[in-house]
Amino acid sequence: MPYALVIKKQAKKFLENLSKTERIKIVEKIILLGNNPDDPRLDIKKLIAQAFYRLRVGNWRIVFDRNDQIKIISIEKIKSRGDIYK
């Protein structure tokens, strides 16, 4: 059963400002993430300093929280590789 996806306001706003091709790439990965967050094709790592995970899409990073009990993935932030961890 796929996970429900919740995209926070900050991440949604960032997505809206991207070019169409970049936005499509990121949305496709988010959909894959929702279908199976354990998919080995996704480049996911648990962040050490925080309780979040990160998904890599090219030079973009998607920081998300995952609740396996109620099957929800919450997209917290989407930013470039250099800005996401600041």
TAGITA-V729363 format. One record per residue. N is the residue number from 1. SS is DSSP state (H for helix, E for strand, - for the rest). PHI is phi in whole degrees, -180 to 180 (* if undefined). PSI is psi as a letter, one per 20 degrees, with the letter a starting at -180 (NA if undefined). Layout:
n->(N & N)
ss->(SS & SS)
phi->(PHI & PHI)
psi->(PSI & PSI)
This chain:
n->(1 & 2 & 3 & 4 & 5 & 6 & 7 & 8 & 9 & 10 & 11 & 12 & 13 & 14 & 15 & 16 & 17 & 18 & 19 & 20 & 21 & 22 & 23 & 24 & 25 & 26 & 27 & 28 & 29 & 30 & 31 & 32 & 33 & 34 & 35 & 36 & 37 & 38 & 39 & 40 & 41 & 42 & 43 & 44 & 45 & 46 & 47 & 48 & 49 & 50 & 51 & 52 & 53 & 54 & 55 & 56 & 57 & 58 & 59 & 60 & 61 & 62 & 63 & 64 & 65 & 66 & 67 & 68 & 69 & 70 & 71 & 72 & 73 & 74 & 75 & 76 & 77 & 78 & 79 & 80 & 81 & 82 & 83 & 84 & 85 & 86)
ss->(- & - & - & E & E & E & E & - & H & H & H & H & H & H & H & H & - & - & - & H & H & H & H & H & H & H & H & H & H & H & H & H & H & H & H & - & - & - & - & - & - & - & - & E & E & E & - & - & - & - & - & - & E & E & E & E & E & - & - & E & E & E & E & E & E & E & E & - & - & - & - & E & E & E & E & E & E & E & E & E & - & - & - & - & - & -)
phi->(* & -69 & -83 & -77 & -108 & -120 & -109 & -65 & -55 & -61 & -70 & -64 & -63 & -63 & -60 & -63 & -89 & -81 & -67 & -60 & -66 & -66 & -61 & -62 & -58 & -68 & -63 & -60 & -68 & -64 & -65 & -59 & -60 & -66 & -71 & -159 & -67 & -101 & -61 & -67 & -74 & -85 & -91 & -114 & -136 & -79 & -78 & -75 & -79 & -132 & -92 & -109 & -117 & -129 & -116 & -95 & -133 & 62 & -90 & -99 & -124 & -114 & -99 & -141 & -110 & -134 & -119 & -75 & -70 & -107 & 55 & -128 & -116 & -110 & -80 & -87 & -144 & -132 & -151 & -73 & -54 & -75 & -99 & -65 & -94 & -81)
psi->(p & q & q & p & p & p & o & q & g & g & h & g & g & g & g & h & i & r & q & g & g & g & g & g & g & g & h & g & h & h & g & g & g & h & h & n & i & j & p & i & i & p & n & p & q & p & p & g & i & r & k & r & r & q & p & p & n & c & j & q & p & o & p & r & q & p & o & h & g & j & l & p & p & o & o & g & q & p & r & r & g & h & h & h & j & NA)
